[in-house]
Amino acid sequence: MEFSAIFIIIAIVLGLYMAWNIGANDIANSMGSAVGANAITLKQAVFIGSILCFIGAVLVGSHVTDTIRKGIINTNYITNVNILIKGLLATLGAAGLWITFATWRAWPVSTTHSIIGALTGFGLFVKGPNIIEWNKIIQVTISWITSPLFAGFLAFILFKIIRKYILMAKDPKKACRRIAPILVGLTFLTVICSILFKTPVGEKIGLCFFKNIILTLALSSLSISIGYFLIARSLKKGKHIESIFRVLQLMTSGYIAFSIGANDVANAIGPVAGIMSIIKNQNISSTVPVPIYLLSLGGIGIMVGIATWGYRVIATIGKKITELTNTRGFVIDFSAATSVLIASKFGMPVSTTHAVIGAVCGMGLARGLDVVDFRIIKPIIISWIITIPAAAITSILFFEILNFIL
Amino acid sequence: MYIRIPLLNTLRKSPFDGLTKHAKKVKECIKIWEQAMSAYIEKDYDTFDNLSKKVQKLEHEADLIKGNINAHLPKGIKINVYKSDFMFCLKDQDAIVDFAEDIVIWLEFKKVDMNFIKEDLLALIQKVIETVETLEKAVLEIQLFFSSWKRKKREKMKTLLKQVHRHEWESDRLEKKIAKKIFQSDLDAVDIYFTSKLIRLIADIANRAENAGDRIRAMIAE
């Protein structure tokens, strides 16, 4: 294979471009609201976002990588390694191009779904519909509806509860002392659950499902008691309720940054890992181990994305959404993160982007935001739907071009 | 700037920003209007003409703010309160400066000696100003309430709105008192028409302030 070095170089460049995109844009999903609500400064957001994204990518990333690559097309049907390598290159190229186009048009589409669309197109073109795992495609479609709906529902309920039982309580501080620790516990529950159930960390610890649940509950209860103590102390010092929610929001924002690193790094380096493994072994194995240096490369790509472009996006978002208080920011972040966790537990490749939209709309319906623009929902959903065919057609084109050249 | 983030699309500038801005403009205008009225009553007609122009200019500025708010609330934008409550509140608040403008223009038509009702007229004007100022205090609280949801803020607004009602009622009583004096005076028919319409217009400012207050009360109803 005389082209193998070129293939790898192109793959790494394209993979880094995807990682850069994630850092440049998606990270603002988590940090933008924290800056908008004045929970942290722009510098802090860039710093915290980069670190957590990198840690998420390197420590937690590997697990997700093969599911996306293997999930959508059944590689058993493809016997020619050359075709698969070109296909993966075309996939990366098409997804990158689509993301660039969508960013230019300000459509909040998901990097995961772009990759899925591109893979589908390539698979259909090469081997026809049998190669596609249609179940997964249906799951993606369902997730367009379910993850925003669920996040919206959660945001609606959570905000109503916070408003009724804390903000509008006769003695808000007393109510906050009683109820905020439960929110701390819930936040911890979400974070610990996702680390144990969604990532290889859980497998490494090697506990069974039941023990995992017990561990989660134990840690969450611990966080409730510590939270109760800390909240009571800071309220006694005369701190406002918003400052309690500031801490909660920081936790959920950080968690979203972490999970973006953990989940989305696969979009950038998954295909790269696939190509490298195929070239090395000259066969197509069912799972591809992702070396830590590739994950680090993806993580660095994301960090570079944040440093070169992402900070401007976060700054712009932060300036435009001064509407956000810490309470509102917490509700949006918490609902989006939880909905992503639960959906991915059901094996749905959901996107934080979609969940955030749902959470904002849910908040709007609960009178949690002064104003919400519901008109943009239609074009956004259309952009989600056309992501799949657009990325698919582009990847077929790229595949043909690669075939023609090489 | 190329951004692909849902928060950027869904969140918009709060219309309450505009309402607050409009309220501040109304407050500014009504202060100048008060000075214009005393200048007229004191027969300082040059000062009155100057101030009258200022009132008309501020009324126009308030109109621009109102238009800008309306232009940014198309169908499909969901706000925190019933859109009708918001729109009518804005409309009635804008009517305050509209009446202020109508009054100074009315006064430009004819110079009538108001000495026989001077004290009552000044009291009526004072009452109207109080009504408007109390209303604007409540308007400035709306946005803060919707972001903090503090029960105390809501109570404060309710107290302010009750005061608006009381001021309006007092201004009505003053209007009646002055109307009686006008019709019992020995002015000619034209002047009676002129002055009675004048006090009607002045009292209408308080009415409109009260209407705007009722809309705010509906916005914060539980």
Contacts between the chains, C-beta under 8 A, distances in Angstrom:
chain1	res1	chain2	res2	distance
A	25	B	3	6.7
A	25	B	4	4.8
A	25	B	5	6.5
A	26	B	4	7.9
A	26	B	5	8.0
A	28	B	3	7.3
A	28	B	5	5.0
A	28	B	7	7.9
A	29	B	5	6.0
A	29	B	6	7.4
A	29	B	7	7.3
A	32	B	5	6.2
A	32	B	7	5.7
A	33	B	7	6.3
A	36	B	7	7.6
A	99	B	4	7.6
A	102	B	4	5.7
A	103	B	2	4.8
A	103	B	3	7.1
A	103	B	4	4.3
A	104	B	2	5.4
A	106	B	2	7.1
A	106	B	3	5.9
A	106	B	4	6.3
A	106	B	8	7.2
A	106	B	9	7.0
A	107	B	4	6.4
A	108	B	4	5.3
A	108	B	5	6.1
A	108	B	6	4.3
A	108	B	9	6.8
A	109	B	4	6.8
A	163	B	149	5.1
A	167	B	148	6.8
A	167	B	149	3.8
A	167	B	150	6.7
A	168	B	149	5.3
A	168	B	150	7.6
A	168	B	151	5.2
A	168	B	154	7.9
A	169	B	151	7.4
A	170	B	151	6.7
A	172	B	150	7.0
A	172	B	151	7.5
A	242	B	148	8.0
A	312	B	1	6.9
A	313	B	1	7.5
A	313	B	3	5.3
A	313	B	5	6.7
A	316	B	1	5.6
A	316	B	3	6.4
A	316	B	8	7.5
A	317	B	3	7.2
A	317	B	5	5.8
A	317	B	7	5.8
A	317	B	8	5.9
A	320	B	8	6.1
A	320	B	11	7.1
A	321	B	7	5.7
A	321	B	8	7.6
A	321	B	11	4.9
A	323	B	11	5.7
A	323	B	13	7.8
A	323	B	14	5.8
A	323	B	147	7.9
A	324	B	11	7.5
A	325	B	147	5.4
A	325	B	148	7.6
A	328	B	147	7.9
A	353	B	4	7.8
A	353	B	5	7.7
A	353	B	6	5.7
A	354	B	6	7.9
A	356	B	6	4.9
A	356	B	7	6.4
A	357	B	6	4.3
A	357	B	10	6.3
A	360	B	6	6.8
A	360	B	7	6.7
A	360	B	10	4.5
A	360	B	11	6.6
A	361	B	10	6.9
A	364	B	10	7.8
A	364	B	78	5.4
A	365	B	78	7.4
A	367	B	80	5.0
A	367	B	81	7.8
A	367	B	146	7.5
A	369	B	11	6.9
A	369	B	80	7.1
A	370	B	14	3.7
A	370	B	15	6.9
A	370	B	16	5.6
A	370	B	79	6.5
A	370	B	80	5.1
A	370	B	143	7.1
A	370	B	146	5.9
A	370	B	147	7.6
A	371	B	11	7.7
A	371	B	12	5.0
A	371	B	13	7.5
A	371	B	14	5.5
A	371	B	15	5.9
A	371	B	77	6.2
A	371	B	78	7.0
A	371	B	79	4.9
A	371	B	80	6.9
A	372	B	10	5.8
A	372	B	11	7.1
A	372	B	12	7.5
A	372	B	77	7.5
A	372	B	78	5.0
A	373	B	9	6.8
A	373	B	10	5.6
A	373	B	11	7.5
A	373	B	12	5.2
A	373	B	76	7.0
A	373	B	77	5.6
A	373	B	78	7.9
A	374	B	76	5.2
A	374	B	77	7.0
A	374	B	78	5.3
A	375	B	74	7.4
A	375	B	75	7.8
A	375	B	76	3.5
A	375	B	77	6.9
A	376	B	9	4.6
A	376	B	10	6.3
A	380	B	6	7.1
A	380	B	9	6.9
